[in-house]
């Protein structure tokens, strides 16, 4: 039979070992979450950079002689984009970023990007959709954020229509 004076140190050692193990597991989980959030931030940044580059390429194509001929024909503009070296690279980058988003992004981030693409590809997209996308991505990184789509559009576009006090009279 085990005496109580020997049982107390044994129980204390077991409790200490469990607390140490629990603390280690908690720390590793926190490090893993931080690593995933850093990856998400990188992917979201790359996604936004890609969208900005895409818009710049389309803008350049629209100003070109060939683009001016097909201004309102998005299918023909798409063909010009696909024939452009920067457009091809941008499209390849977009596929890679999309795959990374599926791998590391939250469900909410994937839905935000999917909604953005659906509106864009249906022809119902607006300039405000970029702010909606960025705000949706931000909420996956900072769930308690108070930033709104209007805030994002003010920062992104610096357009008087978003600033009531600075509207032209």
Beta strands, then each sheet from edge to edge (+ up, - down):
end
